[in-house]
Every structure is written in C-alpha cells, then in structure tokens.
Amino acid sequence: MPRCAVTRRVHFNAAHRLHNPGRSAEWNRETFGACNNPNFHGHNYELDVTVEGPIDPETGYVMDLGRLASLVEERLLAELDHRNLNLDVPWFRDLLPSAENIAAVCWRELAPHLPPGLRLRLRLWETPRNYVEYEG
C-alpha cells in the first residue's frame, strides 16, 4: 500500500514569557533576553500538522483533512489561541512555554486522537524565520 504525508497548517496568536523561577532575575534576563519581558510578549504562531500513513484505497486519503482540522481546533486551538500561555493554559503551569515545549505539548494532546497507524509530525513556526519540529 503506498504511503503519503498530508499537512494542515493552522494559525494561533498567543503571549508568553520565558522565565525560570528557579534561577535569578539576572540569569533569566541574560538567557532569555527580550523573551523574559515581565509583561509578556506575543507571537503569531503557524503550526503545520502532518500525518503520514497508507493511502486508503476506498477514499484515496491518508486522513480526511477536514477531520484533521476539526481535531486540531478542538484539541489545540481552543486552548491556545488568544491566550497567555503562562497564565491561561494549564499545560504550561509548571512548564516553560518555549517553542520546543509548545510543540511537544501539542503533539501529546493531539496524537492519541488520531486514527491508529498514522505518524504525527509537527512544525511550529514562532516567527517567519524560526521553527521547531517534533515527532514524538
């Protein structure tokens, strides 16, 4: 059976602050720079959600992209969009909301809800020039 990867790109806006409370204010400023702003800062994130698997001979799909879009909306965007990640999102209560951690948490929250046999890969664009990838 041929395999293929399909991708849905979604967008969300969120604010965050990179700050490790276990370290000094000076260490945080030196390590995180402007991302340590006590009043937070925001990003216009782009998230590429890729599923890879066999092409279903009955539908020609790896996965219906409309269903994937709905899952991403329900499981991720409803929690992340227009939120302060540090203050509003329980997933980051004890976890620094770095791009790397955001991608890993998104994978954790989405993967169990996909049809069996599909491989999930995420690419999170924090800026037009910076992204992280996570495959679980």
N, C-alpha and C positions, 0 to 999 in steps of 0.2 A: 504494500500500500504506500503510495507516495506521501511524503510529509511536507508540511509547509508551515511558515510562520506568518501570522497576521497581527497587525498592530492597530490599536486605537489610541489616539492622542487626546488627552483631556487637559483642562486648564483649571488652576485654582489660585486664589490670592490668599496669602497668609502672612502674619507677622511673627517674628520670633526674636529671641535674644540668646546668644551663645554665652553662657556663664556657668562656670563650675563652682558651686558654692563651697566645695572643699578646698578651694585654692584662694589665694589672696586677690584683692582687687587689682593689684599691680600685675600679677601673673595673668589674670583674665584679660586686662587691657592689652598686655604685650602679646598674648596668644591669639586673641580673637579680634583685636583692633576695633574697627567701626561696628563689627557684628556684636560687640559687647555693650552697645549703647543701652543705658539703663531704661530708656523709653522705648526700646524695641526698634525694629526696622522691618520692612516688608519686602516680599518677592512676588512676582507674577510667575508662578511655577507652571511648567509644562511637564506632564507625565505621559510617557509612552508605555503603554501596557501591551506586551507581546505575549501571545500564546502560540505554542508550537505543538504540532501533533499530526496524526494521519488525516488525510483528506477523506471525509465521509463520502462513500460512493453514492449515497442516496441524495445528499444535499449539495455536494461539491464544496462544503465548508470544512474548515478545521473547527471553527466555532462561529455561531451567528454573532456578528459584530454588534447588532442591536442588543442582544442579551449581555454581551461583554460590557457595553456602555452602561446598561442598567445596573449591573453588578458594581461597576466602578463608582457610579453615582451613589448607590445605596451604602456601600461598604467603606468608601473613602471620602468622596467629595462632600457628602452630608456632614462628615465630621471635621473636615479640614478647611473648606472654602470660607473665606472671610472670617477667619478665626485667628486669635492669638494662640499660637501653638503651646507656648509655655503656660498660659493661664486658662485656656478654654478646653484643651484637649487632654483627657486623662491619660492617653497613651504616652504623653511626654511629661507627666507629673514628676517622674524621677529619671528622665532620660533627656539628655541634651538634644534639642531638635535640629541637629546638623542635617545637611542634605543626605549624608550617608545613613543616619538613623531614620530619617523620614522614609527613605526608600525601603529600608529593611522592615519598618513597621507596616508600610503599605503592602509589602509582599506577604507578611504574616497575616494581615487582616483579609487579604483577597484570596490567597492560594486555596484555603480549604473550601471555598465556594465555587471553584471551577469544576467542570466535568472531569472525571477521572481520566488519566492518561495524557493530560496536557502539561507541557512545561511552561512555566511562567517566568518572564524576564521583564524587569522594569528599568527604564531610563528616566531619571528625574532631572530636568533642566531647572537649575536655580536661577541662572541668568542665560542670555543667549550664547554665552561663551563657556559656561561651566555646567557640567552634568556629572551625575554618578549613575552607575549601573549596579543592579542587584539581581541575583538569580536564585537566592535561597540556599 
